[in-house]
Amino acid sequence: MGNKASQLPKEDLRFLQENTNFNKEEIKLWYKGFMRDCPDGQLSKEKFKEVYAQFFPCGDPEAFCDHVFRSFDKDGSGSIEFKEFLLAINITSNKGDPQDKLQWAFSMYDIDGNGTIDKAEMASIIEAIYSMLGNSIKDQQIESPQERTMKIFSKMDTNNDGVLTKEEFIQGCMHDRCLYQMLTADGEGPKE
């Protein structure tokens, strides 16, 4: 028999089968890879940034990673355990439900956790995205983070109070495929 610590506990497997779109075999494969890369069962912020940097060799993903990591580290422990990791992968993958993706995206954009997104928070995330994309967008005509933020707010801030509620954010994204794709990093957009 294999080492007990190297096997995913049955209750975690059951929980992940019920709460993700991954099947039993996929969950076990993810777990095996996670434990290979994080033998102590914890993904540190540094390791997370290391892995993320491989996907964006032309840019600097550090600031964006901070935002993503914060939204995945639900218990605020400074590391991500396997269940948090796979729930996050499920939400951000193409298998994820658009509403779930938007809930997650909202929590990432709501930096101070007060239940709304203000213009400074939105601009901060957009700036981090630009930094992460680096040279890959260098030659494109792009708006400044502030200009992009103003456009987003003009579409989403339905009551013009200067902040986006979760409802405004989700409704705005669900009715604008381009905004949805940009704010969730989902190439497909919500299904009509």
C-alpha positions in Angstrom: 0.0 0.0 0.0 1.1 3.6 -0.6 1.9 6.0 2.1 -1.3 7.1 3.8 -0.2 10.8 3.8 0.2 10.7 0.0 -3.5 9.8 -0.5 -6.3 12.2 -0.6 -8.6 11.7 2.4 -11.9 10.1 1.3 -14.0 12.9 2.8 -11.9 15.5 0.8 -12.4 13.4 -2.3 -16.1 13.2 -1.8 -16.3 17.0 -1.0 -14.4 17.8 -4.2 -16.6 15.5 -6.3 -19.7 17.2 -5.0 -18.3 20.8 -5.3 -16.3 20.8 -8.5 -16.7 19.7 -12.1 -13.8 17.2 -11.8 -14.4 13.5 -11.7 -12.7 11.1 -9.2 -9.8 10.3 -11.5 -9.1 14.0 -12.4 -9.1 14.9 -8.7 -6.6 12.2 -7.9 -4.4 13.3 -10.8 -4.5 16.9 -9.5 -3.7 15.7 -6.0 -0.8 13.7 -7.2 0.7 16.7 -9.0 0.0 19.0 -6.1 1.7 16.7 -3.6 4.7 16.3 -5.9 5.1 20.1 -6.1 4.1 20.7 -2.5 5.2 17.7 -0.4 4.0 19.4 2.8 0.5 19.7 1.4 0.7 23.6 1.4 1.2 25.8 -1.6 3.1 28.9 -0.5 2.6 32.3 -2.1 6.2 32.1 -3.3 5.7 28.8 -5.0 2.4 30.0 -6.4 4.2 33.0 -8.0 6.9 30.7 -9.3 4.4 28.5 -11.1 2.4 31.5 -12.4 5.5 33.2 -13.8 6.0 30.2 -16.1 2.7 31.1 -17.9 3.7 34.7 -18.4 7.4 34.8 -19.3 7.2 38.2 -21.0 5.7 40.0 -18.1 5.8 40.4 -14.3 2.9 38.5 -12.7 3.9 39.3 -9.1 1.2 41.9 -8.4 -1.5 39.9 -10.1 -0.5 36.8 -8.2 -0.9 38.6 -4.9 -4.5 39.4 -5.8 -5.2 35.9 -7.1 -3.5 34.2 -4.1 -5.5 36.4 -1.7 -8.8 35.3 -3.3 -7.8 31.6 -3.1 -6.4 31.6 0.4 -9.9 31.6 2.0 -8.7 31.1 5.5 -5.9 33.7 5.3 -3.2 31.2 6.4 -0.6 32.4 3.8 -0.7 29.1 2.0 -3.2 27.2 0.0 -4.1 23.6 0.9 -5.3 21.2 -1.8 -9.0 21.7 -1.3 -8.7 25.5 -1.7 -6.4 24.9 -4.7 -8.8 22.6 -6.6 -11.9 24.7 -5.8 -10.0 27.7 -7.2 -8.9 25.8 -10.3 -12.4 24.6 -10.8 -13.8 28.2 -10.7 -11.1 29.6 -13.0 -11.1 26.7 -15.5 -13.2 26.5 -18.6 -15.4 24.0 -16.7 -16.3 26.6 -14.2 -19.8 28.0 -14.0 -19.9 31.7 -15.2 -21.8 32.8 -12.0 -19.1 31.1 -9.8 -16.3 32.7 -11.9 -17.9 36.1 -11.4 -18.3 35.6 -7.6 -14.6 34.7 -7.5 -13.6 37.6 -9.7 -15.6 40.0 -7.5 -13.7 38.8 -4.4 -10.4 39.3 -6.2 -11.3 42.8 -7.3 -12.7 43.7 -3.9 -9.2 44.1 -2.4 -10.2 45.5 1.0 -13.1 43.0 1.4 -15.8 45.6 2.1 -18.3 44.2 -0.3 -17.8 46.8 -3.1 -15.2 47.6 -5.7 -14.1 51.2 -6.0 -12.2 52.7 -8.9 -8.8 52.5 -7.2 -9.3 48.7 -6.6 -10.3 48.2 -10.2 -7.4 50.2 -11.6 -5.0 48.3 -9.3 -6.1 44.9 -10.7 -6.1 46.2 -14.3 -2.5 47.6 -13.8 -1.5 44.2 -12.4 -3.0 42.5 -15.4 -1.1 44.8 -17.8 2.1 44.2 -15.9 1.6 40.4 -16.1 1.0 40.6 -19.8 4.2 42.7 -20.2 5.7 42.6 -23.7 2.9 40.7 -25.2 0.7 43.9 -25.1 3.6 46.4 -25.6 2.8 47.1 -29.3 -1.0 47.2 -28.9 -2.9 50.4 -28.4 -4.3 50.0 -24.8 -6.0 52.3 -22.5 -4.4 53.3 -19.2 -5.7 51.3 -16.2 -7.6 54.5 -15.2 -9.2 54.9 -18.6 -10.2 51.3 -18.7 -11.6 51.6 -15.2 -13.7 54.6 -16.1 -15.2 52.7 -19.1 -16.0 49.7 -16.9 -17.7 51.9 -14.3 -19.7 53.8 -16.9 -21.2 50.5 -18.0 -21.6 48.8 -14.6 -22.2 51.4 -12.0 -25.9 51.6 -12.6 -26.7 53.8 -9.6 -23.7 56.1 -10.2 -22.5 55.9 -6.6 -18.8 55.4 -7.5 -18.6 51.8 -6.4 -19.6 48.4 -7.8 -21.7 46.1 -5.7 -21.5 42.4 -6.4 -24.9 42.5 -8.1 -23.8 45.4 -10.4 -20.5 43.6 -11.2 -22.2 40.2 -12.0 -25.0 41.8 -14.0 -22.6 44.0 -16.0 -20.4 41.0 -16.9 -23.3 38.7 -17.7 -24.7 41.3 -20.2 -21.3 42.2 -21.8 -19.3 39.3 -23.2 -16.2 41.4 -23.7 -16.2 42.7 -20.1 -16.9 39.1 -18.8 -13.9 37.8 -20.8 -11.6 40.5 -19.6 -12.6 40.5 -16.0 -12.6 36.7 -15.6 -9.8 35.8 -18.1 -12.4 33.4 -19.7 -12.0 33.2 -23.5 -15.5 32.0 -24.0 -17.8 34.3 -22.1 -21.2 33.5 -20.5 -23.5 31.2 -22.3 -26.8 32.9 -23.3 
